[in-house]
Amino acid sequence: MSIMTDTFRRRLRDPSMDPATVTSSVQTAQVGSILVVDDDATVVRAVTRHLREFRPVIGAGSFSRAVAVLERGERLCGAVLDVKLQSGPDGFALLDRIRERFRHLPALMLTGEVTEDVLARAYDRRAAVLLKGSSARQLGSFAVRCVAADWSEGVIGEALGEYAETHGLHPGEVEMIHHAMHGRGAEWYESQGVPRSTYSSRRTRIFAKTGADDFVSIHIAILELALKLRSGTEGP
């Protein structure tokens, strides 16, 4: 059941707020977490600092600790994994383990050196690669994919995330597309305490970014992308 805090109500009513800083207009009681795994605690802290404004972050310093998170039954919406873990299997083996439960989970592989082997292994697993020390903007782009996966599970969530990244959508805009896919429009947002004017301005920004005339066009594009992703991973 959706809930909204007074803080988000105030932020949404303030027309001076940059939409990039309003990560979600309507919060759910339970959201997924982003798993960050690196044996260097400073890396875990740095990545967490950039991602925690989008979703809760669970840090782990080893393969075994990450597996323990999975065994606790934590709900995940993304994973940032060090390619070369000092103890136990490497990050790709960990990703394979994670994907046994979360097949379409967005994944970002951290590496100190981008090699052909790393790129090939990441490509085979539909994972992105990020050089350690890269800009926070790239982590923010990945976070949008995680938010999309949290709203819509499976290949639809993966397609929504890819669509959002392509068009530079913010998490709140991803959320609006998700709600529109389920028939929740201006009246529903008003019932959650969001002014109609705020809803209309955000909708206008979405259409300007995507070049779409309406949400139906966006939904068709996402579904077409989902079909391509499915055919690419499952075959005919």
Residue, then its C-alpha position, 0 to 999 in steps of 0.5 A: m500500500s502506498i504511503m507518502t511522508d509530509t517531507f515528500r509532500r512539501r518537496l513536491r509542492d515546492p515548484s523550485m525543487d529540481p526533479a532530480t532531487v525528488t527521487s520518489s513522489v509516492q513511497t511504498a512501505q517496502v522497497g528493494s535494496i541495492l547490494v554493494v560488494d567490495d572487499d575495500a570498505t572505502v569503495v563500499r562507503a563511496v558507492t553507498r553514499h551515491l546510491r542511498e538517496f535512491r534506494p536502501v543499500i546493503g554493503a558486504g565485504s566478501f562473497s560469503r557475506a553477500v551470499a548470507v544476504l541472499e540467504r536472509g531473503e533480502r529483496l534486491c533491486g540492484a547489485v554493484l559487485d567488485v570483479k576481483l574479490q580477494s577471498g572466494p569466487d570473483g564478482f561474476a560468480l557472485l552475479d551468477r549466484i544472485r541471478e539464480r533468484f533475481r534473473h533480471l536484476p540490474a548489475l554493475m561490475l566495478t573494476g580497476e582495469v577495463t579489459e576485453d575479458v571483463l567486458a565480454r563476461a559482463y556482456d554475457r550477463r547483461a551487466a554494465v562495467l564501471l571503472k573504479g573512481s568514475s563520476a557519480r553521474q554514472l552511478g546515478s544512471f545505474a540507480v535509475r535502472c534499480v528503481a525501475a526494477d523495483w517498480s516492475e519485476g522481470v523483463i518489463g522492469e529491465a525494459l523500463g530501466e533501459y528506456a529510462e536510462t536512454h531518455g535520461l529519466h529521473p526516478g520520480e518520472v520512472e515511477m509515474i510511468h509505472h503507475a500510468m501502466h497500471g491506470r493511475g493518473a492525476e486523480w490517483y496522485e491527488s488521492q496521495g496528496v500530490p497536486r494536479s499541477t505537479y502531476s501535469s508538470r512532471r508528465t510534460r517533462i516526461f513527454a518532452k524527454t521521450g518525444a512521446d505524445d502520451f503514456v500509451s506510446i511510452h508503454i508500447a515502446i517499453l513492451e517492444l523493448a521487453l520483447k526484444l530483451r526476452s528474445g535475446t535471452e530466451g531465444p524464439 
